[in-house]
């Protein structure tokens, strides 16, 4: 495959940094764009001296111009702790950011992938969730800045495709975990691991019967590459990407305990508003369109992630070290 010039917004974040690393390894030029709200320079430090890698500090809510072949638009905080910190900015990042990146794709005739989310399904009334399900989202709830922001971004992608023939793809990403997650981002996997490694009880909201599906980051990146490379006629329609293996929060707590080699205790708290009871992707479309399904089982992915956080705890100045 020929060398491409690729823009990754949110490229210094958890998923974005893994994507940048993979694209460099595949022989492409990468422009990593990030405003460093949740992204970290440390995530891409090992790429800084590479001749095909460039880091640009910029916010996607402000226009920018690059000559690129492809755009991966990942810019937006993805955990409730961070996207609820400044909900108006979260909406702007999702909506204005998408407009700016789609406008860039239109001008330079670049192919673009919009990172959407399983949150577009809200607290689903259908289980598992297929791409044809329209969702059950509270438009005025605490999570709506993210949920509705991503739904509008999907609308924009489809309208730019239909009206301006922008070559665009939409990926609905389900829960993803792995190395370079922020230790204080409030996501369940990082929360459980940090608590387990410190010997503290694991915080479970509600009775722990709510379910999630957990996809290891390398599996997600593989799906992103395949979706961008795909030439199928219906490639512009949304694609679910996640691991269809479904775990309750109590089961996840046990798995984290096994991966960390500790006996876990549970601290039950009140369930937050609009917290989905069930979340599991139907990945039939990803299998048929991309020939993709996850390869890393939860136990293996958790071992790798636990090792990453254990190393972080031993590093001076880490949030986890001070916890």
N, C-alpha and C positions, 0 to 999 in steps of 0.2 A: 504493500500500500504506500502511496506517495506521502511525503511529509506534509502535514497540515499545520496552519497557524491557528491556534485554538485559545479562546478566551474562557476562563473559568471564573465566574463571579462567586464570591464567598469561598475562594480557593484556599484560604488559610484556615478554614474551619475544619471540623471533624471529618466530614465526608469529602469536602472539596480538596483537602490536602492529599487524601488517598487517591483521588481522581487525578490530580496534577502529577503525582508520582507515577501512576500507571501510564498516563499520556506521554510523559518524558521517556519512560521505559520503552514505549511503543515507537519512539523515534520522532515525535512531533515537537513543534515549538509551542510553548505554553506561556500565556500572559495570565498571571494569577492576580485577580483584583479583589481587594477586601478592605473594609473600613475598620477592622479589628475591634468590633464590638464584642463578638464572641469568637472570632478567629484569632489565632495566635501566630506570631512570627516563628516561634519555636517549631510549629507544625511543618513548616516548609524550609527550616534552616538548612537542612541537608541538601536542598535543591538550589540554594542561593548562588553557588559558584558554577552551576551548570550553564553552559553557553546557550542552551535552548530554553532557559527559564528566566522569566522576568516578573518581579513583584511590584505591583502598583497599589498605593494606598488611595482608595477612592470609594465614595458612597454611590450606590446604583441609583439613588433618587436624583442624582445630578447627571446630566447627559455627558457622554464621553464618546470619543471617536477612535476606532481602531480599524485597520484593514485585517480582517480575519476570515477564515474559512468556516469556522464553527464556534458556537457559543453554548456553554453550559451555564444556565442561570440558576445558581444554587443560593444566591445571597438572601438570607433571612434567618434570624434566630429561630430555632426549631423546638426549644423546650419552653414549657409554660412559664418558668421562672424568668426567662429572658424576654420572651415575646410579650408578656404581660407587664414588664417593667415600664415600657413606653408604648402602649397599644396604638396610639396614633401613628408613631413612627413605624410600627410593624405593618400597619395597613399601607402606609406610603411606600415602604420597601417592597411589599408584595405587588402593589398596583403600579406606582410610578416606576419602580424598578423594572417591572415587566414591560411597560410601555417603552422605556428607554432602550432596553435590550432588543425588543422586537423591532423598534424603529431602526436600530443599528443593523440588525439582521436584514431588514428590508433594503436599507441603503447600500450595503456591501454584498448583498445576495449570499449571506451566510446561512448555514443550517443551524437551527437553535433547538436546544432541549430545555424545557421548563420543568424544574423540580417542583412537582406538586406533592400532595400528602394524602395519607389515608384519612386525615382530619376532615377532608371534604365530605366524608360519609357521616360525620357527626357521631351521635349515639345511635348506631344503625338499627333499623327495624328488620333488616334482612341479614342473614348470616349463613355462610361467609359472604363477603361483599364482592360483587362483580362490578365491572366498569359501567354497566348499564344502570346501576342503582344510583338514584339522584340524591340520596342522603337524607339525614334528619338533623339539621344544624340549627342551633339557637342563634338567630342573627343579632341578638342584643346581649348575649352572655359574655362572660369574662374571656372565653376562648375565641370569641368570634373575630377578634382582630386578626388572628392567624387563619382560622377556618375560612371565613368569608373572604379574606385577602387572597388566599390561594384559589378560592372558587372564581373570583373576579379575574385572577391571572389566567386561569384556564379559559375563561370567556374571551379574554384578549387574544390569547394564542389562536383560538379557533377563528376569531374575526380577522386577525391579521392573515391567517392562512387563506380564508375564503375570499377576503376582499383584496388582499395584496399579493397573494400566492407565496407568502413566506413559507419556506420549508421548515415546519415546526413539529416538534414532538412533545408529548406530555407524559411524564412518569409520576404515578401516584405511589409515593414511597411509604411503606409501613415501617414500624419500629425497627431501627437499625442501631447496632452497637459495635464496639470494637475499640482499638487503641486510638488515642487522641480525643476521646470524649472529654468534655470539661468535667473536672472532679466536683464542681459545685453547681451543675446545671439543672439539678432537680429531676433528671430522667431516672426511671426506675432502676435500670441496670447499673448505672454509675452510683446512684444512691446506695443500693444494696451492697455493692462491692466495697465502697469506701467504709460503710458502717461495719461490714463483716471484718475487714482488715483491721479496724480499730477496736474490735471486740464489743461493739455496741449492738443493741437490738435493732433489727431491720424494721423500718417504718412501713407499715401496710395500711393503706386507706380503705375503710370499709372492712368487710369480712374476709377479703382476699380471694373471693371467688371470681372477680372480674378477670377477663382473659386478654392477653396480648400475644402477638406473634413476633419473634425476634430474628432478624436477618443480620448475619455478619457482614461487615463493611466491604470486604473483598468481593463477596457475592453481589452486592448492590452495584459496585463499580463495574463489574463484568457486564451486568444488565444494561447499565448506562451506555457503555461502549457499543454493545450489540444494537441497542435502540438507535443510536446515532448512525451506525453503519447500515441499518436496515433500509431496503429499497422497496418494501411492500407497498401496495396501493393504499391500504388503510392505516399506514404507519402514523398518520396525524391524529388518530383517535387515542384517548388515554389508555395507558397500560399500567396495571397493578404490578408492583414489584415488592416482594417481601417473602418471608418464610411461612408457608401454610401450617407449620407445626404450631399448635396452640397450647399455651400454658396459663394456668391461673397464677396469680401473684404469689400464692403460697407455694406452688410448685417451683416457680422461679426462685423464691427464697431458698428452697432446699437445694436447687442446682448451684446457686451461688455459694452456699455453705460447702458443698462438695468440692467445687472448683478452688475455693480459698482454703480448704482443709480446716474449717472451723465448725463448731456446733452453733447454730443460729437460734436466737430468741426473737420473738415478734412483738413489736409495739404497734397496736392497732390505733388508728386515728380516724376522724370523721372523713367521709368521702367528699372530695371537692365537687362544686357545682358542675354539671354537664360532663362529668367524667364518664366516658363510654364504658358500658358493661362488657361488651364483647368486641373484639377486633381481630379478624383473620382474613387474609386476602384469598380470593379465588385467582389463581395465577394461570388459568387455562390459556388466556390470551398470550401471556408472556412465553409460555411453553410453545404455543403454535407459531407465533410471530417471530420469536427470537431464538427458539430452541434452548431456552434458559430455564433452569431451576436451581435453587440454592444447593451448594455442595458442602458447606461447613455446618456440622451439627452443633446444637446449642452448647453441649458439654465442652466441645473442643474450642469453640469461639470464646466461651467464658474463661477457659484456662488462659488463653492468650491475653484476654482483657484484664484478668486478675494480675497477671505478671506485669502488665503495663502500669497498673495502679500501684502495685507493690513497689515498683521502681520509683514512681512519683513520690510516694510517701517518704522514701529515703532521701529525696532530693531537697536540699535546703531551700526555704522560701516558698515551697509548695503550699497551696491551700490545704491539701490533705495532711501535710506534715504538721500544720498548725491546728488541725481539727481536734 
